Amino acid sequence: MSQERTEMTSQVDALALNLTRVSGAFSRLAGRAPGNGYSLIAWRVIAELDGGGPARVSELAQQHRIAQPSMTGLVQRLEGEGWLTRSPDPADGRATLVSVTDAGRAALGRFRAAAAARISPQLARLSDFDRATLARAVELMQQLVDGVDDPSG
């Protein structure tokens, strides 16, 4: 491999590590919004069900890398809030699918608004150029998210 290619690979790897580190820290910061009584995993599960549709508890546990009994407990708590509901899986009568309710979508909206309110004062301190740069970064990060699991590359 050429020296130039090796340097580019090192730069790309460093950028990937920094994006992972900073985006994780940013998510944790936003997740500490006042009045939030649930973990980031709870909000991620609700958001995933909202965006991706119903899923089995076992799929949710696998995707979030937690034990199935832990996910079952989380789903039960969120179901108790009226934010999730279970229904029979039409593909397998022995299984159930978890779905987000309208109340769950509303709660997710409130969480996101509280998280955004926590960040907005910092964004307001930035220059117009820096806010535009971040807006472009959001677009690029979405492209990365969309492309990571895309089998076509």
N, CA and C atoms as a LAMMPS dump frame, in Angstrom:
ITEM: TIMESTEP
0
ITEM: NUMBER OF ATOMS
459
ITEM: BOX BOUNDS ff ff ff
-5.0000000000000000e+02 5.0000000000000000e+02
-5.0000000000000000e+02 5.0000000000000000e+02
-5.0000000000000000e+02 5.0000000000000000e+02
ITEM: ATOMS id mol type element x y z
1 1 1 N 0.852 -1.174 0
2 1 2 C 0 0 0
3 1 3 C 0.899 1.239 0
4 2 1 N 0.512 2.247 -0.763
5 2 2 C 1.333 3.446 -0.864
6 2 3 C 1.259 4.252 0.426
7 3 1 N 2.248 5.101 0.595
8 3 2 C 2.319 5.979 1.774
9 3 3 C 1.081 6.874 1.843
10 4 1 N 0.688 7.415 0.679
11 4 2 C -0.471 8.308 0.616
12 4 3 C -1.743 7.565 1.027
13 5 1 N -1.905 6.348 0.551
14 5 2 C -3.081 5.532 0.894
15 5 3 C -3.091 5.182 2.38
16 6 1 N -1.936 4.864 2.926
17 6 2 C -1.819 4.543 4.344
18 6 3 C -2.192 5.745 5.203
19 7 1 N -1.742 6.937 4.807
20 7 2 C -2.078 8.152 5.564
21 7 3 C -3.574 8.434 5.499
22 8 1 N -4.172 8.26 4.307
23 8 2 C -5.607 8.488 4.185
24 8 3 C -6.381 7.493 5.044
25 9 1 N -5.971 6.237 5.039
26 9 2 C -6.63 5.224 5.859
27 9 3 C -6.527 5.588 7.328
28 10 1 N -5.378 6.051 7.772
29 10 2 C -5.194 6.467 9.163
30 10 3 C -6.091 7.651 9.498
31 11 1 N -6.212 8.604 8.587
32 11 2 C -7.066 9.776 8.815
33 11 3 C -8.53 9.37 8.881
34 12 1 N -8.94 8.487 7.99
35 12 2 C -10.334 8.006 7.986
36 12 3 C -10.624 7.247 9.274
37 13 1 N -9.705 6.384 9.693
38 13 2 C -9.894 5.634 10.937
39 13 3 C -9.984 6.574 12.133
40 14 1 N -9.13 7.59 12.178
41 14 2 C -9.153 8.561 13.281
42 14 3 C -10.465 9.333 13.285
43 15 1 N -10.938 9.727 12.101
44 15 2 C -12.211 10.437 12.01
45 15 3 C -13.359 9.553 12.485
46 16 1 N -13.353 8.298 12.08
47 16 2 C -14.405 7.369 12.513
48 16 3 C -14.412 7.229 14.034
49 17 1 N -13.242 7.095 14.627
50 17 2 C -13.162 6.994 16.09
51 17 3 C -13.662 8.264 16.765
52 18 1 N -13.262 9.418 16.252
53 18 2 C -13.686 10.687 16.848
54 18 3 C -15.189 10.903 16.703
55 19 1 N -15.744 10.565 15.534
56 19 2 C -17.194 10.691 15.353
57 19 3 C -17.948 9.794 16.333
58 20 1 N -17.469 8.582 16.496
59 20 2 C -18.108 7.648 17.42
60 20 3 C -18.041 8.172 18.851
61 21 1 N -16.881 8.645 19.245
62 21 2 C -16.69 9.142 20.609
63 21 3 C -17.555 10.372 20.884
64 22 1 N -17.485 11.355 19.989
65 22 2 C -18.193 12.614 20.217
66 22 3 C -19.703 12.434 20.081
67 23 1 N -20.149 11.625 19.107
68 23 2 C -21.594 11.443 18.96
69 23 3 C -22.168 10.702 20.166
70 24 1 N -21.396 9.762 20.718
71 24 2 C -21.849 9.083 21.937
72 24 3 C -21.958 10.042 23.107
73 25 1 N -20.949 10.887 23.277
74 25 2 C -20.977 11.887 24.354
75 25 3 C -22.132 12.867 24.158
76 26 1 N -22.355 13.265 22.917
77 26 2 C -23.452 14.189 22.607
78 26 3 C -24.802 13.555 22.943
79 27 1 N -24.982 12.294 22.577
80 27 2 C -26.232 11.588 22.888
81 27 3 C -26.45 11.482 24.39
82 28 1 N -25.382 11.163 25.116
83 28 2 C -25.518 11.058 26.579
84 28 3 C -25.866 12.415 27.187
85 29 1 N -25.26 13.482 26.695
86 29 2 C -25.547 14.826 27.19
87 29 3 C -27.005 15.195 26.935
88 30 1 N -27.447 14.99 25.714
89 30 2 C -28.835 15.313 25.369
90 30 3 C -29.811 14.449 26.162
91 31 1 N -29.421 13.206 26.443
92 31 2 C -30.28 12.287 27.182
93 31 3 C -30.469 12.647 28.637
94 32 1 N -29.648 13.548 29.137
95 32 2 C -29.787 13.978 30.531
96 32 3 C -30.708 15.19 30.654
97 33 1 N -31.652 15.282 29.744
98 33 2 C -32.608 16.385 29.778
99 33 3 C -33.431 16.309 31.063
100 34 1 N -33.724 17.457 31.666
101 34 2 C -34.509 17.469 32.9
102 34 3 C -35.878 16.811 32.719
103 35 1 N -36.317 16.116 33.739
104 35 2 C -37.629 15.493 33.724
105 35 3 C -37.681 14.166 32.992
106 36 1 N -36.529 13.684 32.556
107 36 2 C -36.482 12.42 31.825
108 36 3 C -36.241 11.296 32.818
109 37 1 N -37.209 10.401 32.937
110 37 2 C -37.071 9.312 33.89
111 37 3 C -36.645 7.994 33.287
112 38 1 N -36.342 7.979 31.997
113 38 2 C -35.978 6.731 31.332
114 38 3 C -34.586 6.827 30.725
115 39 1 N -33.993 5.655 30.509
116 39 2 C -32.651 5.577 29.928
117 39 3 C -32.696 5.897 28.439
118 40 1 N -31.526 6.175 27.898
119 40 2 C -31.428 6.39 26.455
120 40 3 C -31.877 5.152 25.681
121 41 1 N -31.642 3.976 26.225
122 41 2 C -32.085 2.76 25.532
123 41 3 C -33.607 2.765 25.388
124 42 1 N -34.314 3.193 26.417
125 42 2 C -35.773 3.248 26.339
126 42 3 C -36.203 4.156 25.19
127 43 1 N -35.59 5.327 25.098
128 43 2 C -35.953 6.266 24.037
129 43 3 C -35.541 5.735 22.669
130 44 1 N -34.419 5.039 22.615
131 44 2 C -33.991 4.45 21.34
132 44 3 C -34.959 3.359 20.886
133 45 1 N -35.437 2.566 21.83
134 45 2 C -36.406 1.517 21.487
135 45 3 C -37.678 2.154 20.947
136 46 1 N -38.184 3.17 21.611
137 46 2 C -39.396 3.841 21.148
138 46 3 C -39.162 4.444 19.767
139 47 1 N -38.016 5.104 19.588
140 47 2 C -37.705 5.726 18.294
141 47 3 C -37.579 4.679 17.194
142 48 1 N -36.959 3.568 17.508
143 48 2 C -36.795 2.502 16.521
144 48 3 C -38.138 1.932 16.105
145 49 1 N -39.002 1.692 17.072
146 49 2 C -40.328 1.171 16.759
147 49 3 C -41.144 2.197 15.977
148 50 1 N -40.951 3.46 16.295
149 50 2 C -41.656 4.526 15.584
150 50 3 C -41.2 4.59 14.129
151 51 1 N -39.899 4.476 13.912
152 51 2 C -39.377 4.588 12.557
153 51 3 C -39.392 3.301 11.758
154 52 1 N -39.233 2.175 12.444
155 52 2 C -39.091 0.901 11.74
156 52 3 C -40.272 -0.028 11.836
157 53 1 N -41.244 0.322 12.64
158 53 2 C -42.412 -0.54 12.778
159 53 3 C -42.244 -1.575 13.872
160 54 1 N -43.244 -2.417 14.048
161 54 2 C -43.262 -3.414 15.126
162 54 3 C -42.08 -4.375 15.051
163 55 1 N -41.689 -4.869 16.228
164 55 2 C -40.583 -5.829 16.322
165 55 3 C -40.824 -6.749 17.505
166 56 1 N -40.182 -7.896 17.464
167 56 2 C -40.22 -8.828 18.588
168 56 3 C -39.263 -8.336 19.678
169 57 1 N -39.549 -8.712 20.911
170 57 2 C -38.676 -8.358 22.032
171 57 3 C -37.276 -8.909 21.791
172 58 1 N -37.185 -10.119 21.276
173 58 2 C -35.863 -10.711 21.031
174 58 3 C -35.065 -9.903 20.015
175 59 1 N -35.731 -9.369 18.991
176 59 2 C -35.038 -8.529 18.003
177 59 3 C -34.55 -7.234 18.647
178 60 1 N -35.395 -6.625 19.473
179 60 2 C -35.017 -5.394 20.152
180 60 3 C -33.817 -5.629 21.072
181 61 1 N -33.847 -6.734 21.799
182 61 2 C -32.741 -7.056 22.701
183 61 3 C -31.448 -7.229 21.92
184 62 1 N -31.521 -7.939 20.818
185 62 2 C -30.328 -8.163 20.004
186 62 3 C -29.803 -6.847 19.431
187 63 1 N -30.691 -6.015 18.909
188 63 2 C -30.273 -4.752 18.303
189 63 3 C -29.642 -3.808 19.314
190 64 1 N -30.114 -3.848 20.548
191 64 2 C -29.601 -2.932 21.572
192 64 3 C -28.573 -3.594 22.476
193 65 1 N -28.254 -4.84 22.154
194 65 2 C -27.206 -5.585 22.845
195 65 3 C -27.418 -5.661 24.36
196 66 1 N -28.663 -6.001 24.705
197 66 2 C -28.971 -6.251 26.11
198 66 3 C -29.663 -7.607 26.207
199 67 1 N -29.661 -8.184 27.382
200 67 2 C -30.267 -9.492 27.596
201 67 3 C -31.779 -9.409 27.352
202 68 1 N -32.331 -10.49 26.83
203 68 2 C -33.758 -10.5 26.537
204 68 3 C -34.613 -10.238 27.783
205 69 1 N -34.272 -10.822 28.956
206 69 2 C -35.083 -10.503 30.145
207 69 3 C -35.056 -9.001 30.491
208 70 1 N -33.928 -8.341 30.262
209 70 2 C -33.846 -6.895 30.509
210 70 3 C -34.741 -6.136 29.543
211 71 1 N -34.727 -6.549 28.274
212 71 2 C -35.585 -5.884 27.289
213 71 3 C -37.045 -6.162 27.604
214 72 1 N -37.371 -7.374 28.02
215 72 2 C -38.751 -7.695 28.392
216 72 3 C -39.213 -6.775 29.516
217 73 1 N -38.357 -6.579 30.519
218 73 2 C -38.704 -5.679 31.622
219 73 3 C -38.899 -4.248 31.153
220 74 1 N -38.028 -3.78 30.261
221 74 2 C -38.157 -2.419 29.732
222 74 3 C -39.459 -2.281 28.947
223 75 1 N -39.738 -3.244 28.096
224 75 2 C -40.973 -3.2 27.313
225 75 3 C -42.185 -3.191 28.246
226 76 1 N -42.155 -3.989 29.305
227 76 2 C -43.271 -4.009 30.255
228 76 3 C -43.452 -2.645 30.924
229 77 1 N -42.344 -2.002 31.307
230 77 2 C -42.444 -0.67 31.933
231 77 3 C -43.024 0.343 30.949
232 78 1 N -42.541 0.307 29.699
233 78 2 C -43.028 1.255 28.695
234 78 3 C -44.47 0.954 28.307
235 79 1 N -44.83 -0.308 28.348
236 79 2 C -46.218 -0.709 28.107
237 79 3 C -47.101 -0.185 29.244
238 80 1 N -46.58 -0.244 30.471
239 80 2 C -47.313 0.281 31.625
240 80 3 C -47.562 1.776 31.536
241 81 1 N -46.657 2.487 30.861
242 81 2 C -46.827 3.93 30.636
243 81 3 C -47.855 4.2 29.539
244 82 1 N -48.199 3.143 28.795
245 82 2 C -49.095 3.314 27.661
246 82 3 C -48.362 3.717 26.386
247 83 1 N -47.032 3.581 26.392
248 83 2 C -46.22 4.012 25.248
249 83 3 C -45.978 2.906 24.24
250 84 1 N -46.073 1.663 24.675
251 84 2 C -45.911 0.518 23.789
252 84 3 C -47.095 -0.408 23.97
253 85 1 N -47.324 -1.217 22.962
254 85 2 C -48.375 -2.228 23.03
255 85 3 C -47.859 -3.492 22.348
256 86 1 N -48.42 -4.621 22.758
257 86 2 C -48.053 -5.896 22.143
258 86 3 C -49.266 -6.47 21.428
259 87 1 N -48.964 -7.163 20.33
260 87 2 C -50.017 -7.835 19.572
261 87 3 C -49.441 -9.12 18.987
262 88 1 N -50.301 -10.071 18.644
263 88 2 C -49.804 -11.328 18.068
264 88 3 C -49.039 -11.072 16.761
265 89 1 N -47.997 -11.831 16.565
266 89 2 C -47.222 -11.759 15.325
267 89 3 C -47.983 -12.56 14.272
268 90 1 N -48.438 -11.916 13.185
269 90 2 C -49.202 -12.644 12.174
270 90 3 C -48.393 -13.759 11.499
271 91 1 N -47.048 -13.642 11.552
272 91 2 C -46.206 -14.665 10.931
273 91 3 C -45.974 -15.861 11.852
274 92 1 N -46.224 -15.68 13.155
275 92 2 C -45.981 -16.749 14.135
276 92 3 C -46.894 -16.503 15.33
277 93 1 N -47.953 -17.26 15.415
278 93 2 C -48.942 -17.071 16.465
279 93 3 C -48.408 -17.22 17.877
280 94 1 N -47.239 -17.852 18.033
281 94 2 C -46.653 -18.015 19.37
282 94 3 C -45.914 -16.759 19.823
283 95 1 N -45.589 -15.886 18.895
284 95 2 C -44.778 -14.7 19.2
285 95 3 C -45.641 -13.443 19.231
286 96 1 N -45.105 -12.396 19.844
287 96 2 C -45.795 -11.106 19.86
288 96 3 C -44.89 -10.044 19.262
289 97 1 N -45.533 -9.027 18.741
290 97 2 C -44.83 -7.869 18.213
291 97 3 C -45.087 -6.68 19.13
292 98 1 N -44.067 -5.896 19.328
293 98 2 C -44.168 -4.685 20.137
294 98 3 C -44.284 -3.504 19.176
295 99 1 N -45.216 -2.606 19.465
296 99 2 C -45.436 -1.414 18.644
297 99 3 C -45.491 -0.189 19.54
298 100 1 N -45.172 0.948 18.963
299 100 2 C -45.278 2.206 19.704
300 100 3 C -46.717 2.724 19.542
301 101 1 N -47.229 3.332 20.601
302 101 2 C -48.576 3.916 20.583
303 101 3 C -48.473 5.405 20.284
304 102 1 N -49.618 6.029 20.075
305 102 2 C -49.631 7.48 19.885
306 102 3 C -49.078 8.185 21.125
307 103 1 N -49.414 7.64 22.3
308 103 2 C -48.89 8.227 23.543
309 103 3 C -47.366 8.088 23.6
310 104 1 N -46.838 6.978 23.087
311 104 2 C -45.402 6.777 23.03
312 104 3 C -44.742 7.757 22.08
313 105 1 N -45.376 8 20.946
314 105 2 C -44.847 8.99 19.993
315 105 3 C -44.835 10.382 20.624
316 106 1 N -45.89 10.701 21.357
317 106 2 C -45.963 12.004 22.023
318 106 3 C -44.864 12.123 23.09
319 107 1 N -44.657 11.052 23.853
320 107 2 C -43.602 11.064 24.876
321 107 3 C -42.237 11.214 24.219
322 108 1 N -42.014 10.527 23.115
323 108 2 C -40.749 10.646 22.38
324 108 3 C -40.568 12.076 21.89
325 109 1 N -41.617 12.672 21.402
326 109 2 C -41.554 14.075 20.966
327 109 3 C -41.18 15.004 22.104
328 110 1 N -41.743 14.767 23.289
329 110 2 C -41.408 15.601 24.458
330 110 3 C -39.953 15.398 24.867
331 111 1 N -39.506 14.139 24.839
332 111 2 C -38.109 13.86 25.17
333 111 3 C -37.183 14.566 24.191
334 112 1 N -37.471 14.445 22.906
335 112 2 C -36.618 15.084 21.903
336 112 3 C -36.619 16.597 22.06
337 113 1 N -37.779 17.176 22.359
338 113 2 C -37.859 18.627 22.553
339 113 3 C -37.041 19.054 23.768
340 114 1 N -37.108 18.283 24.847
341 114 2 C -36.329 18.598 26.049
342 114 3 C -34.832 18.455 25.766
343 115 1 N -34.464 17.428 25.008
344 115 2 C -33.052 17.241 24.655
345 115 3 C -32.572 18.392 23.779
346 116 1 N -33.394 18.799 22.813
347 116 2 C -33.029 19.91 21.935
348 116 3 C -32.918 21.209 22.734
349 117 1 N -33.819 21.398 23.693
350 117 2 C -33.776 22.611 24.516
351 117 3 C -32.492 22.669 25.337
352 118 1 N -31.985 21.513 25.712
353 118 2 C -30.724 21.466 26.463
354 118 3 C -29.543 21.897 25.594
355 119 1 N -29.606 21.613 24.307
356 119 2 C -28.519 21.895 23.376
357 119 3 C -28.648 23.276 22.725
358 120 1 N -29.861 23.751 22.524
359 120 2 C -30.108 24.998 21.787
360 120 3 C -29.312 26.203 22.285
361 121 1 N -29.188 26.424 23.599
362 121 2 C -28.411 27.591 24.032
363 121 3 C -26.947 27.551 23.544
364 122 1 N -26.385 26.358 23.499
365 122 2 C -25.012 26.233 23.003
366 122 3 C -24.953 26.519 21.501
367 123 1 N -25.941 26.037 20.775
368 123 2 C -25.989 26.304 19.336
369 123 3 C -26.162 27.789 19.058
370 124 1 N -26.95 28.471 19.89
371 124 2 C -27.192 29.904 19.698
372 124 3 C -25.907 30.714 19.854
373 125 1 N -24.95 30.201 20.605
374 125 2 C -23.682 30.903 20.822
375 125 3 C -22.732 30.785 19.63
376 126 1 N -23.023 29.856 18.74
377 126 2 C -22.153 29.641 17.583
378 126 3 C -22.429 30.673 16.501
379 127 1 N -21.465 30.85 15.624
380 127 2 C -21.652 31.75 14.48
381 127 3 C -22.601 31.106 13.474
382 128 1 N -23.136 31.927 12.585
383 128 2 C -23.993 31.405 11.518
384 128 3 C -23.238 30.358 10.702
385 129 1 N -21.973 30.623 10.424
386 129 2 C -21.153 29.691 9.649
387 129 3 C -21.035 28.353 10.371
388 130 1 N -20.767 28.394 11.676
389 130 2 C -20.618 27.147 12.431
390 130 3 C -21.936 26.378 12.511
391 131 1 N -23.061 27.09 12.653
392 131 2 C -24.363 26.392 12.655
393 131 3 C -24.642 25.763 11.293
394 132 1 N -24.288 26.461 10.216
395 132 2 C -24.458 25.9 8.872
396 132 3 C -23.553 24.679 8.687
397 133 1 N -22.347 24.744 9.244
398 133 2 C -21.425 23.61 9.174
399 133 3 C -22.016 22.408 9.904
400 134 1 N -22.584 22.634 11.076
401 134 2 C -23.215 21.544 11.816
402 134 3 C -24.428 20.998 11.075
403 135 1 N -25.204 21.876 10.445
404 135 2 C -26.36 21.406 9.669
405 135 3 C -25.892 20.492 8.539
406 136 1 N -24.81 20.843 7.894
407 136 2 C -24.258 19.986 6.838
408 136 3 C -23.718 18.69 7.436
409 137 1 N -23.106 18.782 8.611
410 137 2 C -22.597 17.581 9.28
411 137 3 C -23.735 16.62 9.609
412 138 1 N -24.877 17.152 9.999
413 138 2 C -26.042 16.301 10.277
414 138 3 C -26.439 15.541 9.011
415 139 1 N -26.464 16.243 7.882
416 139 2 C -26.794 15.576 6.616
417 139 3 C -25.797 14.47 6.309
418 140 1 N -24.518 14.753 6.488
419 140 2 C -23.48 13.759 6.207
420 140 3 C -23.567 12.575 7.168
421 141 1 N -23.836 12.851 8.431
422 141 2 C -23.962 11.762 9.393
423 141 3 C -25.166 10.884 9.054
424 142 1 N -26.255 11.496 8.591
425 142 2 C -27.414 10.702 8.176
426 142 3 C -27.05 9.809 6.999
427 143 1 N -26.264 10.334 6.051
428 143 2 C -25.805 9.502 4.929
429 143 3 C -24.972 8.329 5.434
430 144 1 N -24.116 8.579 6.426
431 144 2 C -23.315 7.503 6.999
432 144 3 C -24.212 6.455 7.649
433 145 1 N -25.178 6.91 8.432
434 145 2 C -26.105 5.995 9.096
435 145 3 C -26.845 5.152 8.064
436 146 1 N -27.337 5.807 7.026
437 146 2 C -28.09 5.093 5.995
438 146 3 C -27.211 4.107 5.236
439 147 1 N -25.935 4.425 5.091
440 147 2 C -25.043 3.577 4.297
441 147 3 C -24.395 2.432 5.031
442 148 1 N -24.306 2.511 6.352
443 148 2 C -23.588 1.483 7.113
444 148 3 C -24.196 0.104 6.921
445 149 1 N -25.484 -0.022 7.01
446 149 2 C -26.129 -1.334 6.898
447 149 3 C -26.678 -1.611 5.5
448 150 1 N -26.393 -0.726 4.548
449 150 2 C -26.854 -0.92 3.18
450 150 3 C -25.955 -1.92 2.469
451 151 1 N -26.487 -3.085 2.111
452 151 2 C -25.638 -4.126 1.494
453 151 3 C -25.1 -3.728 0.124
454 152 1 N -25.712 -2.731 -0.53
455 152 2 C -25.238 -2.344 -1.854
456 152 3 C -23.985 -1.469 -1.781
457 153 1 N -23.614 -1.054 -0.551
458 153 2 C -22.37 -0.308 -0.391
459 153 3 C -22.62 1.125 -0.268
